[in-house]
């Protein structure tokens, strides 16, 4: 196995996260760090995709060492796609996706990347349900929705997942092959469905989860929760009968 460091770029979709972003960015490990065995990883770039923020999200992101790209079309997937278009000019070995609301623990990045010491592993999901979640961090509707989606993934695609968590890592070549398209709530489940259909080997790592800073744009509202639930179920059904 090569002893060179995996080049890692971090993507953070953000909408009005002025309060949370400084802590998120400051907690991301910098420089080269050990994974398992001889393999190391190094965070090269942190790209914050500003999804039409009305506050100082972009300003504070730059002040804390991140590169900022702007995607005015609202939607989690839209922000991710915009960031990936920027990375494509000089792609990394691995892309890590991380929320900008301080609910994930960026310091756990080495643990998230550790399964990639097995060159066969293409996708790693940070599982909040396998890890420790602060009381109130995962809402009842999130827990129920996760459980239903994971059962559907197992039944329809024989893919064993415990979570659709946003904190995840994927090899660039695998991500390119998935041809991601979803522009809003379905981004995470689309990735997992397409990975399963293409037979990509995945791993799960327990991660910690805490109450976010500010109010969620999805689980914090009835409209957002219902919209996300409908989109996830629609994607699960659609990809079960459509092309991979």
C-alpha positions as CSV (number, residue, x, y, z in Angstrom):
1,X,0.0,0.0,0.0
2,X,1.2,3.5,-0.8
3,X,2.6,5.5,2.1
4,X,1.6,8.9,0.5
5,X,-1.0,11.0,2.1
6,X,-4.6,10.9,0.8
7,X,-5.4,14.4,-0.5
8,X,-8.7,15.4,1.1
9,X,-11.0,18.3,0.1
10,X,-13.9,19.2,2.5
11,X,-17.2,20.5,1.2
12,X,-19.5,22.5,3.5
13,X,-22.9,23.6,2.1
14,X,-24.0,26.6,4.1
15,X,-27.1,28.8,4.3
16,X,-27.0,31.6,7.0
17,X,-24.4,29.8,9.2
18,X,-22.5,32.9,10.3
19,X,-22.7,31.9,14.0
20,X,-21.8,28.2,13.5
21,X,-19.1,28.3,10.8
22,X,-16.2,29.6,12.8
23,X,-16.4,26.7,15.2
24,X,-16.9,24.2,12.4
25,X,-13.9,25.4,10.5
26,X,-11.6,25.7,13.5
27,X,-12.3,22.1,14.4
28,X,-11.3,20.6,11.1
29,X,-7.9,18.9,11.4
30,X,-5.2,20.6,9.3
31,X,-1.9,19.3,8.0
32,X,-1.1,15.6,7.6
33,X,-2.5,13.1,10.1
34,X,-2.3,9.4,10.5
35,X,-5.2,7.0,9.7
36,X,-4.3,3.3,9.9
37,X,-1.0,1.6,9.3
38,X,1.3,3.7,7.1
39,X,-1.5,5.7,5.4
40,X,-1.9,9.3,6.2
41,X,-4.3,12.0,5.0
42,X,-4.1,15.7,4.5
43,X,-6.8,18.3,4.2
44,X,-5.9,20.4,1.2
45,X,-8.9,22.7,0.6
46,X,-12.1,23.5,2.5
47,X,-14.8,24.8,0.2
48,X,-17.9,26.5,1.7
49,X,-20.8,26.6,-0.8
50,X,-22.8,29.7,0.2
51,X,-26.3,28.9,-0.8
52,X,-27.7,32.4,-0.9
53,X,-27.0,33.4,2.7
54,X,-28.4,36.7,4.0
55,X,-25.8,37.0,6.8
56,X,-22.0,37.1,6.9
57,X,-21.5,33.4,6.1
58,X,-19.1,34.0,3.2
59,X,-17.1,36.6,5.2
60,X,-16.6,34.5,8.3
61,X,-15.8,31.4,6.1
62,X,-12.9,33.2,4.4
63,X,-11.7,34.7,7.7
64,X,-11.3,31.1,9.0
65,X,-9.4,29.8,6.0
66,X,-12.1,28.4,3.7
67,X,-12.6,29.0,0.0
68,X,-16.1,30.3,-0.8
69,X,-18.2,29.6,-3.8
70,X,-21.7,30.9,-4.4
71,X,-24.7,29.0,-5.4
72,X,-27.9,31.2,-5.4
73,X,-30.2,28.3,-6.3
74,X,-31.4,27.0,-3.0
75,X,-31.0,23.4,-2.1
76,X,-28.4,21.2,-0.3
77,X,-27.6,19.3,-3.5
78,X,-27.3,22.5,-5.5
79,X,-24.7,23.8,-3.0
80,X,-22.8,20.5,-3.1
81,X,-22.8,20.4,-6.9
82,X,-21.4,23.9,-7.1
83,X,-18.6,23.1,-4.8
84,X,-17.8,19.9,-6.8
85,X,-17.6,21.8,-10.0
86,X,-14.9,23.9,-8.4
87,X,-12.9,20.9,-7.2
88,X,-13.1,19.2,-10.6
89,X,-10.4,21.5,-12.0
90,X,-7.9,19.8,-9.6
91,X,-9.7,16.9,-8.0
92,X,-8.6,15.4,-4.6
93,X,-8.4,11.7,-3.8
94,X,-11.3,12.0,-1.4
95,X,-14.2,14.4,-0.8
96,X,-15.6,14.9,2.7
97,X,-19.0,16.4,3.1
98,X,-19.7,18.1,6.4
99,X,-22.6,20.3,7.6
100,X,-22.0,23.9,8.5
101,X,-24.3,24.0,11.6
102,X,-21.8,22.6,14.1
103,X,-23.9,19.4,14.6
104,X,-21.2,17.2,13.2
105,X,-17.8,16.8,14.9
106,X,-15.1,17.7,12.4
107,X,-12.4,16.5,14.8
108,X,-13.6,13.0,14.1
109,X,-12.4,13.3,10.5
110,X,-9.4,10.9,10.9
111,X,-11.8,8.2,12.2
112,X,-14.2,8.8,9.2
113,X,-11.3,8.4,6.7
114,X,-9.8,5.4,8.4
115,X,-11.8,2.7,6.5
116,X,-10.2,4.1,3.3
117,X,-7.0,2.4,4.2
118,X,-8.7,-0.5,2.5
119,X,-8.4,0.4,-1.1
120,X,-11.6,-1.4,-1.9
121,X,-13.7,0.9,0.2
122,X,-15.2,3.7,-1.8
123,X,-17.7,5.4,0.5
124,X,-17.8,5.9,4.2
125,X,-20.9,7.1,6.1
126,X,-20.6,8.7,9.5
127,X,-23.4,7.0,11.4
128,X,-25.1,9.1,14.0
129,X,-27.2,6.2,15.1
130,X,-24.2,4.0,15.8
131,X,-22.4,6.9,17.6
132,X,-23.2,9.2,20.6
133,X,-25.9,11.8,19.9
134,X,-26.5,14.7,22.3
135,X,-30.0,14.7,23.6
136,X,-32.3,16.5,21.2
137,X,-29.8,16.6,18.4
138,X,-31.7,14.1,16.3
139,X,-35.4,14.8,16.3
140,X,-38.0,12.0,16.5
141,X,-38.9,12.7,12.8
142,X,-35.3,12.3,11.8
143,X,-34.9,9.0,13.6
144,X,-38.1,7.6,12.1
145,X,-37.2,8.8,8.6
146,X,-33.7,7.4,8.9
147,X,-35.1,4.0,10.0
148,X,-37.6,3.8,7.1
149,X,-35.0,4.9,4.5
150,X,-32.5,2.4,5.8
151,X,-35.0,-0.5,5.7
152,X,-35.9,0.5,2.2
153,X,-32.3,0.5,1.2
154,X,-31.9,-3.0,2.5
155,X,-35.0,-4.4,0.9
156,X,-34.7,-2.7,-2.5
157,X,-30.9,-2.7,-2.9
158,X,-29.5,-5.1,-0.3
159,X,-27.5,-2.2,1.1
160,X,-26.9,-2.3,4.9
161,X,-26.9,1.3,6.2
162,X,-27.9,2.6,9.7
163,X,-28.0,6.3,8.8
164,X,-28.2,8.9,6.0
165,X,-25.8,11.1,7.9
166,X,-24.3,14.2,6.2
167,X,-20.8,13.6,7.5
168,X,-19.3,11.3,4.9
169,X,-16.3,10.6,2.7
170,X,-16.1,9.3,-0.9
171,X,-13.3,8.7,-3.3
172,X,-13.4,11.2,-6.1
173,X,-13.4,8.6,-8.9
174,X,-16.4,6.9,-7.3
175,X,-18.2,10.2,-6.9
176,X,-17.7,11.0,-10.5
177,X,-19.1,7.6,-11.5
178,X,-22.3,8.2,-9.5
179,X,-23.2,11.3,-11.6
180,X,-25.0,13.0,-8.8
181,X,-28.0,15.1,-9.8
182,X,-30.3,15.8,-6.9
183,X,-30.4,19.5,-5.9
184,X,-32.2,19.4,-2.6
185,X,-33.2,17.0,0.2
186,X,-32.4,13.8,-1.7
187,X,-28.6,14.3,-2.0
188,X,-27.5,11.9,0.7
189,X,-29.9,9.1,-0.2
190,X,-29.1,9.4,-3.9
191,X,-25.5,8.9,-3.2
192,X,-26.2,5.8,-1.1
193,X,-28.6,4.3,-3.6
194,X,-26.4,4.8,-6.6
195,X,-23.4,3.4,-4.7
196,X,-25.4,0.3,-3.9
197,X,-26.6,-0.1,-7.4
198,X,-23.1,0.1,-8.7
199,X,-21.8,-2.3,-6.2
200,X,-19.4,0.1,-4.5
201,X,-18.1,-1.2,-1.2
202,X,-19.1,1.1,1.7
203,X,-18.3,1.3,5.4
204,X,-19.9,3.0,8.4
205,X,-18.1,4.7,11.2
206,X,-19.8,5.8,14.5
207,X,-19.7,9.5,14.8
208,X,-20.9,12.0,17.5
209,X,-23.8,14.4,16.9
210,X,-24.8,17.5,18.8
211,X,-27.5,20.1,18.8
212,X,-26.9,22.4,16.0
213,X,-26.3,26.2,16.3
214,X,-29.4,27.9,15.1
215,X,-32.6,26.5,13.6
216,X,-32.5,23.7,11.0
217,X,-33.9,24.7,7.6
218,X,-35.2,21.1,7.2
219,X,-35.9,19.2,10.4
220,X,-36.6,22.5,12.2
221,X,-39.8,23.1,10.2
222,X,-42.8,21.0,9.4
223,X,-42.6,22.0,5.7
224,X,-38.9,21.0,5.5
225,X,-39.5,17.7,7.3
226,X,-42.3,16.7,5.0
227,X,-40.5,17.8,1.9
228,X,-37.4,15.9,2.8
229,X,-39.4,12.7,3.6
230,X,-41.3,12.9,0.4
231,X,-38.1,13.4,-1.7
232,X,-36.2,10.6,0.0
233,X,-39.1,8.1,-0.5
234,X,-39.5,9.2,-4.1
235,X,-35.8,8.7,-4.9
236,X,-35.8,5.3,-3.3
237,X,-38.7,4.2,-5.5
238,X,-37.4,5.9,-8.6
239,X,-34.0,4.4,-8.6
240,X,-35.5,0.9,-7.9
241,X,-36.9,0.9,-11.4
242,X,-34.7,3.4,-13.3
243,X,-31.2,3.1,-14.7
244,X,-28.2,2.9,-12.4
